[in-house]
């Protein structure tokens, strides 16, 4: 699983749904996370994210 976060509470999560790779877009409002859509392409993600350049990947480091 890959995760990108951006401004305005945006999260984009890469995952597999029904044997297809999708990018799921969420937005945080306060303490709640709302699903905005499952996108099949970056062009579809752009409909939910104002500026794709603001997304940064979250890298989880292994524990020691």
N, C-alpha and C positions, 0 to 999 in steps of 0.2 A: 504494500500500500504506500502510495506517495501522497504527500500533503503539501499544498501551497497556501499561504495566508496573504492577505492583502489589507488595504485600508478599508475603513467602514465596516469592519467585522466580517469580511468575505473569507470563506475557506473553499478551496477546491481540492477534492479528494479523488485520486485515480483508483479505480477498482474494476472488477469484473462482474457484470450483471448478465445473466443468461448467456454465458459464453462469449460476451462482447465486452471490449474495454470501453468504459465510459468515464467521464469526468463529472463528478457530482458537485454541484455548487450549493453552498449553504451561506446563510448570513446570520450573524449573531445580533439579536436585539436584547439588550440587557443580559439576562442569564439564560435566555432561550435561543436555541439554534433552529432556524427554519430552512427547510429544503426549498431551493429556488428552481432546481431542475437537474435532470440527468442529460448530459451533453455528449454527443458522439464526436464532436470536433471542437477545435479551439475557436473556430468562428462562432459556434453556438455559445461557448463560454463568454465570448466578448459581448454578447447580448446582456449578460448579467454583471459583468465587471467593466467599470468605466475605463480603466487603463490597465492592460495586461502587464505592463512594465512594473507595476507596483507589487505584483505577486512574487513572493520569495518562497523557496522550498524549505520545509522544515526537515532537518536531517537528525534522525535519532541515533545517538552514539551508543555503542554497546557499553554495558556496565562492566566495571572492573572487578 
